[in-house]
């Protein structure tokens, strides 16, 4: 199957990498009209955007094979899609029993997917799958991450907060934010004990004990609104950000103790995805709903458009290898 994709996330500090985004385009869409280019896009060295294909508006996660970064995987509405040769050749990896994928994680030895009916893992690059959500009362899983220091530790976010497993997903224990739907989870690239969780209605939650417990900071941004993304700055251990519908972009520069709104220059405070540039300290990207991707070189104090007009970026990620 040939195609393209959509996306948004964060990445370790790398000498050469390119920003990818999975995005949909439905602004002012009329039923029956041809869809504008959707799917996977890559930022070029001249700061334009190249559409890599797989024209489908419903993609929500992106990762790459750490053993071969030219192989990318996308979580889409119709399943898990693998793009080989830098996104030139596409294959639908999952069957009809797995749809509505929400997130994914690719490690050197496994692929994990979160979808509307649970969590699965493949140890053979998608040939066979094992169910991991059997001990979860509510199966719908929006966010999924694997601890980068211990592959047996998984964190999952769903309709009843964050859950943590210490045995590769065989058993799960609640970690916090139990009253809220979790939209996204991220682990600090500096301190593996620090995690952020974006919630719908409860603001941001922080864990400082490896995801065992999550608590809401005293000045949690986004309370009462929907947050969709969280990000750590790979160049600064004290800097983190959240993005959401209403709060826009909110940044902390003291490890999550205090937060400040950074929306000057954005056309509206409705942000679906954010990411820090691992190669440029202080640079942050934000996807503003049906407007464009915006970039700031001063940690969000001012913004300027960076292309992708009229689209909604659902996830962003820096992938090694650079643009070709």
C-alpha positions as CSV (number, residue, x, y, z in Angstrom):
1,X,0.0,0.0,0.0
2,X,1.4,3.4,-1.0
3,X,0.6,6.5,1.1
4,X,1.5,9.3,3.6
5,X,0.8,10.4,7.2
6,X,0.3,12.8,10.1
7,X,2.1,13.6,13.4
8,X,3.7,15.4,16.3
9,X,6.2,14.7,19.2
10,X,9.7,15.3,20.9
11,X,13.1,13.7,20.3
12,X,16.6,13.3,21.8
13,X,19.3,15.7,20.9
14,X,20.7,14.6,17.5
15,X,23.3,16.1,15.2
16,X,20.9,16.0,12.2
17,X,17.2,15.4,12.2
18,X,14.1,16.7,10.5
19,X,10.7,17.7,11.8
20,X,7.8,15.6,10.7
21,X,4.1,16.2,11.4
22,X,1.0,14.2,10.8
23,X,-1.8,16.6,9.9
24,X,-5.3,16.7,8.5
25,X,-7.0,19.4,6.4
26,X,-10.7,19.9,6.7
27,X,-11.0,23.7,7.0
28,X,-14.1,24.9,5.1
29,X,-14.5,21.4,3.7
30,X,-17.6,20.7,1.7
31,X,-18.9,17.1,1.5
32,X,-18.0,15.6,-1.9
33,X,-15.1,17.9,-2.5
34,X,-11.6,16.7,-3.0
35,X,-9.6,16.6,0.3
36,X,-6.6,18.8,0.6
37,X,-3.3,17.1,1.2
38,X,-3.3,15.3,4.5
39,X,-1.1,12.7,6.1
40,X,2.7,12.9,6.7
41,X,4.7,16.0,6.1
42,X,8.4,16.8,6.5
43,X,10.0,20.2,6.9
44,X,12.8,20.8,4.4
45,X,16.1,22.6,4.9
46,X,14.5,25.7,3.3
47,X,11.7,25.6,5.9
48,X,9.0,24.5,3.4
49,X,6.9,21.4,3.9
50,X,7.1,18.3,1.8
51,X,4.0,16.0,1.6
52,X,5.2,12.4,1.9
53,X,1.9,10.9,1.1
54,X,-0.6,8.5,2.6
55,X,-3.5,11.0,2.2
56,X,-5.7,10.2,5.1
57,X,-6.9,12.8,7.6
58,X,-7.0,10.5,10.6
59,X,-3.5,10.0,11.9
60,X,-2.7,10.5,15.6
61,X,0.8,9.1,16.3
62,X,4.2,8.7,14.8
63,X,7.4,7.0,15.7
64,X,10.5,5.6,13.9
65,X,12.5,2.3,14.2
66,X,15.5,3.1,16.4
67,X,17.4,0.4,14.6
68,X,16.7,2.0,11.2
69,X,15.3,5.6,11.3
70,X,14.4,5.4,7.6
71,X,11.4,3.2,8.7
72,X,8.5,5.1,10.2
73,X,5.3,4.0,11.8
74,X,2.0,5.9,12.0
75,X,-1.1,5.3,14.2
76,X,-4.0,5.9,11.9
77,X,-7.8,5.4,11.9
78,X,-7.5,2.2,9.8
79,X,-4.5,0.7,11.7
80,X,-0.8,0.8,12.0
81,X,1.0,1.9,8.9
82,X,4.7,1.3,8.2
83,X,6.6,3.6,5.8
84,X,9.9,2.1,4.5
85,X,12.6,3.9,2.6
86,X,12.0,7.2,4.3
87,X,8.3,7.1,3.7
88,X,8.3,6.0,0.0
89,X,6.7,2.6,0.5
90,X,3.7,2.1,2.8
91,X,2.2,-1.1,4.3
92,X,-0.8,-1.6,6.6
93,X,0.7,-3.7,9.3
94,X,-2.4,-4.6,11.4
95,X,-5.6,-6.4,10.4
96,X,-9.3,-5.4,10.4
97,X,-9.6,-6.3,14.1
98,X,-7.4,-3.3,15.1
99,X,-8.7,0.2,14.1
100,X,-8.8,3.7,15.5
101,X,-5.2,3.8,16.7
102,X,-4.4,6.6,19.1
103,X,-0.7,6.3,19.9
104,X,2.3,4.1,19.3
105,X,5.8,3.4,20.6
106,X,8.6,1.7,18.7
107,X,11.6,0.3,20.7
108,X,14.6,-1.7,19.5
109,X,12.7,-4.9,20.3
110,X,9.0,-4.2,20.1
111,X,6.1,-2.1,18.7
112,X,3.4,-1.0,21.1
113,X,0.0,0.4,20.0
114,X,-2.8,2.1,21.8
115,X,-6.3,2.0,20.2
116,X,-9.9,2.3,21.0
117,X,-10.2,-1.2,22.4
118,X,-6.9,-1.6,24.3
119,X,-3.1,-2.0,24.0
120,X,-1.2,-4.5,21.9
121,X,2.5,-5.4,21.4
122,X,4.4,-7.0,18.6
123,X,7.8,-8.5,19.1
124,X,8.2,-9.4,15.4
125,X,7.7,-6.0,13.7
126,X,4.0,-6.4,13.2
127,X,3.6,-10.0,12.1
128,X,1.8,-11.1,15.2
129,X,0.2,-9.2,18.1
130,X,-0.4,-9.8,21.8
131,X,-3.1,-8.1,23.9
132,X,-1.8,-6.2,27.0
133,X,-5.0,-4.4,28.3
134,X,-6.7,-7.4,29.8
135,X,-6.3,-6.2,33.3
136,X,-7.6,-2.7,32.6
137,X,-11.3,-2.1,33.4
138,X,-11.7,0.5,30.6
139,X,-9.9,-0.5,27.5
140,X,-9.9,2.8,25.5
141,X,-6.3,4.0,25.5
142,X,-5.3,7.4,24.2
143,X,-1.7,7.6,25.3
144,X,1.1,5.1,25.7
145,X,4.8,5.2,26.5
146,X,7.6,2.9,27.5
147,X,10.2,3.9,30.1
148,X,13.4,4.5,28.2
149,X,15.5,3.2,31.1
150,X,13.4,0.1,31.8
151,X,11.5,-1.5,28.9
152,X,9.3,-3.5,31.3
153,X,7.7,-0.3,32.6
154,X,4.8,1.0,30.5
155,X,2.6,4.0,31.2
156,X,-0.9,4.2,29.6
157,X,-3.5,6.9,29.7
158,X,-7.2,6.4,29.1
159,X,-10.6,7.4,30.4
160,X,-9.6,6.8,34.1
161,X,-6.3,8.5,34.3
162,X,-2.8,7.1,34.1
163,X,-1.9,3.4,34.7
164,X,1.5,1.9,35.1
165,X,2.8,-1.6,34.5
166,X,6.1,-3.0,35.8
167,X,5.9,-6.3,33.9
168,X,5.5,-5.3,30.3
169,X,1.8,-4.8,30.4
170,X,0.7,-8.0,32.2
171,X,-0.7,-6.2,35.2
172,X,-1.5,-2.5,35.7
173,X,-1.8,-0.1,38.7
174,X,-3.4,3.4,38.7
175,X,-0.9,6.2,39.0
176,X,-3.1,9.3,39.3
177,X,-5.4,11.8,37.5
178,X,-8.1,9.1,37.8
179,X,-11.0,11.6,37.2
180,X,-9.7,12.6,33.8
181,X,-9.2,11.4,30.3
182,X,-5.4,11.4,29.4
183,X,-4.5,12.9,26.0
184,X,-0.7,12.5,26.0
185,X,2.2,11.3,28.1
186,X,5.9,12.1,27.9
187,X,9.1,11.2,29.8
188,X,11.8,13.8,30.4
189,X,14.9,13.3,28.3
190,X,17.0,14.5,31.2
191,X,15.5,12.9,34.3
192,X,13.8,9.6,33.6
193,X,11.8,9.9,36.9
194,X,10.0,12.9,35.6
195,X,6.8,12.5,33.5
196,X,4.1,14.9,32.2
197,X,0.5,14.0,31.5
198,X,-1.9,16.1,29.5
199,X,-5.5,15.8,30.6
200,X,-8.9,16.8,29.4
201,X,-10.3,19.1,32.1
202,X,-7.7,18.5,34.9
203,X,-4.8,20.5,33.5
204,X,-1.3,19.1,33.5
205,X,-0.2,16.4,35.9
206,X,3.5,15.7,36.9
207,X,5.2,12.6,38.2
208,X,8.6,12.8,39.8
209,X,8.9,9.1,40.8
210,X,9.1,7.3,37.5
211,X,5.3,7.4,36.9
212,X,4.3,5.7,40.1
213,X,2.2,8.7,41.1
214,X,1.0,11.8,39.3
215,X,0.0,15.0,41.0
216,X,-1.4,18.3,39.8
217,X,1.0,21.3,40.5
218,X,-0.4,24.2,42.5
219,X,-0.6,26.4,39.4
220,X,-1.5,23.7,36.9
221,X,-2.2,25.2,33.5
222,X,-5.3,24.1,31.5
223,X,-7.6,23.2,34.4
224,X,-11.2,23.1,33.0
225,X,-9.9,23.0,29.4
226,X,-8.6,20.3,27.1
227,X,-4.9,19.8,26.9
228,X,-3.6,17.8,23.9
229,X,0.2,17.8,24.1
230,X,3.1,18.1,26.5
231,X,6.8,18.5,25.7
232,X,10.2,18.7,27.3
233,X,13.1,20.8,26.0
234,X,16.0,18.5,25.2
235,X,18.4,21.5,25.6
236,X,17.2,22.6,29.0
237,X,16.3,20.3,31.9
238,X,14.0,22.9,33.6
239,X,12.0,23.8,30.5
240,X,8.7,22.2,29.5
241,X,5.5,23.2,27.8
242,X,1.9,22.1,27.3
243,X,-0.5,22.9,24.5
244,X,-4.3,22.9,24.5
245,X,-7.6,24.2,23.4
246,X,-8.1,27.6,25.2
247,X,-4.7,27.8,27.0
248,X,-2.8,27.7,23.8
249,X,0.9,27.3,24.7
250,X,2.0,27.5,28.4
251,X,5.6,27.2,29.4
252,X,7.5,26.4,32.6
253,X,11.2,27.3,32.9
254,X,11.6,26.1,36.5
255,X,10.8,22.4,36.2
256,X,7.0,22.8,36.4
257,X,6.8,24.9,39.6
258,X,5.4,28.0,37.8
259,X,3.8,28.4,34.3
260,X,3.3,31.3,31.9
261,X,1.0,31.6,28.9
262,X,3.0,32.3,25.7
263,X,0.5,33.1,23.0
264,X,1.6,36.5,21.7
265,X,1.6,36.3,17.9
266,X,-0.7,33.2,17.6
267,X,-4.0,33.8,15.8
268,X,-5.9,31.8,18.4
269,X,-5.1,29.9,21.7
270,X,-6.1,26.5,20.3
271,X,-3.1,24.3,20.0
272,X,-3.1,20.6,19.2
273,X,0.6,19.8,19.2
274,X,3.9,21.3,20.4
275,X,7.6,20.3,20.2
276,X,11.0,21.8,21.1
277,X,13.7,21.8,18.6
278,X,16.6,19.6,19.9
279,X,19.2,21.5,17.8
280,X,18.1,25.1,18.7
281,X,17.7,26.1,22.3
282,X,14.6,28.1,22.9
283,X,13.0,27.2,19.6
284,X,9.5,25.7,19.9
285,X,6.8,24.7,17.3
286,X,3.1,24.8,17.8
287,X,0.2,23.6,15.6
288,X,-2.7,26.1,15.8
289,X,-6.0,24.5,14.9
290,X,-6.8,25.0,11.2
291,X,-4.4,27.9,11.0
292,X,-0.8,26.8,10.5
293,X,2.4,25.5,12.2
294,X,3.9,28.4,14.1
295,X,7.5,28.7,15.4
296,X,9.1,30.7,18.2
297,X,12.8,31.3,18.8
298,X,12.3,32.8,22.2
299,X,10.5,30.0,24.1
300,X,7.1,31.3,22.9
301,X,7.4,35.0,23.8
302,X,6.8,35.7,20.1
303,X,5.6,33.6,17.2
304,X,5.6,33.6,13.4
305,X,3.9,31.2,10.9
306,X,6.0,28.4,9.5
307,X,3.7,26.9,6.9
308,X,1.0,24.1,6.8
309,X,-1.8,26.7,6.4
310,X,-5.3,25.5,7.1
311,X,-4.2,22.1,8.6
312,X,-4.4,20.5,12.0
313,X,-1.2,18.9,13.1
314,X,-1.9,16.1,15.5
315,X,1.6,15.0,16.4
316,X,5.1,16.3,15.6
317,X,8.4,14.5,15.9
318,X,12.1,15.1,15.0
319,X,13.4,12.0,13.2
320,X,17.1,11.4,12.6
321,X,18.6,11.5,9.2
322,X,17.8,15.0,7.9
323,X,15.7,15.9,4.8
324,X,16.5,14.3,1.5
